[in-house]
Amino acid sequence: MEKVDSLVLSLILVELLYIFLHLILCWQLAYWVMDFVKGFFSI
């Protein structure tokens, strides 16, 4: 049973890490788009 629990726990951790990285990438992309739009309209 312990092996199964540790496997499930590791899968959950990987899933959380994936979601965390995905959110960071989305935020970074949003900032780049905002900078691009600001630069585009300031010209």
Secondary structure, 3 states (H helix, E strand, C coil): CHHHHHHHHHHHHHHHHHHHHHHHHHHHHHHHHHHHHHHHHHC
